[in-house]
C-alpha cells in the first residue's frame, strides 16, 4: 500500500501563496504607498474605500492573500531551517512551529477583517 502524505497539498499552498504575494501585494503597495500619496492617481474617498473593504468578497480576497502569503513564508522558512541550517533532525518541530505560526497569523488576519 502506498503511503500518502500531505506534502503535495502543502506545496500547492506554497505555490499559491507565492503567486498571490507576487501578483497582488506589489500592486497594493504601489497604489497605497506611492501612487496615491504622490498624487499620480486620484485616491478613492474614505467612504468609498470603506464600503469596498466592508464587502464580504473583498474581505475573503484579502484573507486569502494574507493566509496564502503566510503559508508561503512558513514553507520557505521551514526548508531554510531544515536544509540551509541542517536542522533536519528537528523537522517535525520546525514544521509544527512554522505552520502553527502561519495558522495563528491567519486567525489574527481573520479576526482583524471581521472586527
Secondary structure, DSSP 8 states (H G I E B T S, - for coil): -----SHHHHHHHHHHHHHHIIIIIHHHHHIIIIIHHHTSS----HHHHHHHHHSHHHHHHHHHHHHHHHHHHHHHHHHIIIIIS--GGGHHHHHHHHHHHHHHHHHHHHHHHH-
